Amino acid sequence: MWTNELLKNNAKACLKNYYWYAVLYCFLTYLVTSTISGVVMSVLSGITSVIGTIFSAVFGISSTALGAAGEEAGSDAMMVGAGIGMVLGMIVLYAIVYILTLAVSLVVSTFVNMPFNIVGLNRYFMVSRTRKGDINDILFPIKSKQYKNIAKISFFYNLYIILWTLLFVVPGIIKSYEYFLVPYIIAENPSISKDRAFEISKKTMEGEKMNTFILQLSFIGWSLLLCLATLMTFGLGALGAYCLVPYMNATFVELYTCLREKALTNGYATPEELIGY
């Protein structure tokens, strides 16, 4: 049976051997993925601005024409119709922008953020338990020649959580814990099938969701301290996050190590599926 103290002590013991390398790799990975995400979102922003301009022009012309016609005819109904048209136009515009933003965010997360900023770093912290990891471990999704499968599982991982969250917030939170192990499973075995990755995570996380939540909550003190430092140092305190991230990642890899043993012991997964790292 694992405890928060046990996991954190194990994480600290491992981190002693490679802590500053971990800080560097976490920073570089975040820098690259956030830059790519920023470029893509900037392009999206430009596209939505163009759409907004077109909508504004179209509905502006329409409302002017309807208003003029209404004044000539002396009809209040035409003026009301123009107002309703503008409101509907804005609703359609915001709906398009929201859907585009959601879709692009899903794509960026599927092909960039999750494969490298999550799965790649998971792999790095996994192998660093027994040997010195390096940048090749973060590039594991490509090096393993299973990038396509990792991206596929990443897509459905994000999509399921988004859809459950849109349905109701609480089910979305529950599902995020139900699928908690998926990014670790594919970091261990990138060729595993989508259905098995989700099935193993779902079964293994039974009875572990609240404990995992409490483990995450145990880092809130550090997070609040970093927020305070950021405010007091005009943003420089945010750099401290890169010192905290390796500790958190190493701790959750220790959690996964315990839970994968549970999965193997209880027959939720086979040694051919959880092949080791």
C-alpha positions in Angstrom: 0.0 0.0 0.0 1.5 3.3 -1.0 1.4 6.5 0.9 2.1 10.1 -0.1 5.2 10.2 2.1 6.6 7.0 0.6 6.1 8.2 -3.0 7.7 11.6 -2.2 10.6 10.1 -0.4 11.2 7.7 -3.3 11.0 10.6 -5.8 13.5 12.7 -3.8 15.9 9.8 -3.7 15.8 9.4 -7.4 15.9 13.2 -8.1 19.2 13.5 -6.2 20.9 11.9 -9.2 19.5 14.1 -12.0 17.5 17.0 -10.5 19.1 19.9 -12.5 19.0 18.0 -15.7 15.3 17.4 -15.1 14.8 21.1 -14.5 16.5 21.9 -17.8 14.6 19.3 -19.8 11.3 20.3 -18.3 12.0 24.0 -19.2 13.2 23.2 -22.8 10.2 20.9 -23.4 7.8 23.5 -22.2 9.5 26.2 -24.1 9.3 24.3 -27.4 5.8 23.0 -27.1 4.5 26.4 -25.8 6.1 28.2 -28.7 4.5 25.8 -31.2 1.2 26.2 -29.5 1.5 30.0 -29.4 2.2 30.1 -33.2 -0.8 27.9 -33.9 -3.1 29.9 -31.6 -1.8 33.2 -33.2 -2.8 31.9 -36.6 -6.2 30.9 -35.2 -6.6 34.4 -33.7 -5.9 35.9 -37.1 -8.5 33.6 -38.8 -11.1 34.5 -36.2 -10.4 38.2 -36.6 -11.0 37.9 -40.3 -14.3 35.9 -39.7 -15.3 38.6 -37.2 -14.7 41.4 -39.7 -16.7 39.6 -42.4 -19.6 39.0 -40.1 -19.5 42.5 -38.8 -19.5 43.9 -42.4 -22.3 41.6 -43.6 -24.6 42.2 -40.6 -23.7 45.8 -40.5 -24.8 46.2 -44.1 -27.9 44.1 -43.5 -28.9 46.0 -40.5 -28.4 49.4 -42.3 -30.4 48.2 -45.2 -33.2 46.9 -43.1 -33.2 50.0 -40.9 -33.5 52.2 -43.9 -36.3 50.1 -45.3 -38.0 50.2 -42.0 -37.8 54.0 -41.7 -39.2 54.4 -45.3 -42.0 52.0 -44.5 -42.5 53.4 -41.0 -42.4 49.9 -39.7 -41.0 49.1 -36.2 -41.1 45.4 -37.1 -38.3 45.9 -39.6 -36.2 47.7 -37.0 -36.8 44.8 -34.5 -35.9 42.3 -37.2 -32.6 44.1 -37.9 -31.8 44.0 -34.2 -32.6 40.3 -34.0 -30.5 39.7 -37.0 -27.5 41.3 -35.4 -27.9 39.4 -32.2 -28.2 36.1 -34.1 -25.1 37.0 -36.1 -23.0 37.6 -33.0 -24.2 34.3 -31.5 -23.2 32.5 -34.7 -19.8 34.3 -34.7 -19.0 33.4 -31.1 -20.1 29.8 -31.7 -17.8 29.5 -34.7 -14.9 31.0 -32.7 -15.5 28.7 -29.8 -15.7 25.6 -31.9 -12.5 26.6 -33.8 -10.6 27.3 -30.6 -11.7 24.0 -29.1 -10.8 22.1 -32.3 -7.4 23.7 -32.6 -6.6 23.2 -28.9 -7.5 19.6 -29.3 -5.2 19.2 -32.3 -2.3 21.0 -30.6 -2.7 18.9 -27.5 -2.9 15.7 -29.6 0.1 16.2 -31.8 2.4 18.4 -29.6 1.6 18.9 -26.0 0.6 15.5 -24.9 3.1 13.4 -26.9 6.1 15.4 -25.7 5.2 17.6 -22.7 3.4 14.7 -21.0 4.2 11.3 -22.5 7.8 12.2 -23.3 8.5 13.6 -19.9 6.7 10.7 -18.3 9.1 8.4 -20.2 12.1 10.5 -19.1 11.2 10.3 -15.4 10.4 6.6 -15.7 13.8 5.5 -17.1 15.6 7.9 -14.7 14.6 5.7 -11.8 17.2 3.2 -12.9 19.5 5.0 -15.4 20.5 8.5 -16.5 17.8 9.8 -18.8 18.4 12.2 -21.7 16.7 14.2 -24.3 16.1 11.1 -26.4 13.7 9.8 -23.8 11.6 13.0 -24.2 11.6 12.4 -27.9 10.5 8.8 -27.2 7.2 9.2 -29.1 9.2 9.7 -32.3 12.2 7.4 -31.5 9.8 4.5 -30.7 8.3 4.9 -34.2 4.9 4.8 -32.5 4.1 8.5 -32.8 1.0 7.8 -34.8 -0.5 5.5 -32.2 0.5 7.8 -29.3 -1.2 10.7 -31.1 -4.3 8.6 -31.7 -4.6 7.7 -28.1 -3.8 11.3 -27.1 -6.6 12.5 -29.3 -9.2 10.2 -27.7 -7.9 10.9 -24.2 -8.4 14.6 -24.7 -11.7 14.2 -26.6 -13.3 12.0 -24.0 -12.4 14.4 -21.1 -13.6 17.4 -23.1 -16.9 15.8 -24.0 -17.5 14.6 -20.4 -16.6 18.1 -19.1 -19.0 19.7 -21.6 -21.8 17.4 -20.4 -21.2 18.2 -16.7 -18.1 19.4 -14.9 -18.1 16.7 -12.2 -18.2 13.7 -14.6 -15.3 15.3 -16.5 -13.3 15.4 -13.3 -14.1 11.8 -12.5 -13.2 10.7 -16.0 -9.9 12.6 -15.8 -9.0 10.4 -12.8 -10.3 7.3 -14.5 -8.0 7.9 -17.4 -5.2 9.2 -15.2 -2.8 6.3 -16.1 -3.2 6.4 -19.9 -0.3 8.9 -20.5 1.9 6.7 -18.4 0.8 3.4 -20.0 1.6 4.7 -23.5 4.9 6.1 -22.2 5.8 2.5 -21.1 4.3 0.7 -24.1 3.6 3.1 -27.0 2.3 0.2 -29.2 -0.5 -0.7 -26.9 -4.0 -0.5 -28.3 -6.3 2.5 -27.4 -9.0 0.3 -25.9 -6.5 -1.6 -23.7 -4.8 1.5 -22.5 -8.1 3.0 -21.3 -9.4 -0.3 -19.9 -6.2 -0.9 -17.9 -6.3 2.6 -16.5 -10.1 2.4 -15.7 -9.7 -0.9 -13.8 -6.5 0.1 -12.0 -7.9 3.5 -10.8 -10.8 1.9 -9.1 -10.5 2.8 -5.4 -7.5 5.1 -6.2 -9.2 8.3 -7.5 -9.6 10.0 -4.2 -6.1 9.0 -3.0 -4.6 10.4 -6.3 -6.6 13.6 -5.8 -5.2 13.9 -2.2 -1.7 13.4 -3.6 -2.2 16.2 -6.1 -3.6 18.4 -3.4 -0.5 17.9 -1.2 1.4 20.1 -3.7 -1.0 23.0 -3.3 1.2 24.6 -0.6 4.1 24.8 -3.0 1.9 26.1 -5.8 0.4 28.9 -3.7 3.9 29.8 -2.6 5.0 30.1 -6.2 2.0 32.2 -7.0 2.8 34.5 -4.2 6.5 34.7 -5.2 5.4 35.5 -8.8 3.2 38.4 -7.6 5.9 39.8 -5.4 8.7 39.5 -8.0 6.7 40.8 -11.0 6.6 37.4 -12.7 10.1 36.1 -11.9 8.7 33.8 -9.3 7.2 31.7 -12.1 10.6 30.4 -12.9 10.4 28.5 -9.6 7.7 26.3 -11.2 10.4 24.6 -13.2 12.0 23.6 -10.0 8.8 22.2 -8.6 7.7 20.3 -11.8 10.4 17.7 -11.7 9.5 16.9 -8.1 5.8 16.5 -9.0 6.5 14.4 -12.1 8.9 12.1 -10.3 6.3 11.6 -7.5 3.6 10.7 -9.9 5.9 8.3 -11.7 6.4 6.6 -8.4 2.6 6.5 -8.1 2.4 4.9 -11.5 5.1 2.3 -10.5 2.9 1.2 -7.6 -0.3 1.1 -9.6 1.2 -0.8 -12.5 2.2 -3.5 -9.9 -1.5 -3.5 -8.8 -2.6 -3.9 -12.4 -0.2 -6.8 -13.0 -1.0 -8.5 -9.7 -4.7 -8.3 -10.2 -4.6 -9.4 -13.8 -5.8 -6.1 -15.2 -2.8 -6.1 -17.5 -0.2 -8.7 -18.7 3.6 -8.4 -18.8 3.3 -8.3 -22.6 1.2 -5.1 -22.2 3.2 -3.4 -19.4 6.6 -4.3 -20.8 8.7 -2.3 -18.3 11.0 0.7 -18.8 
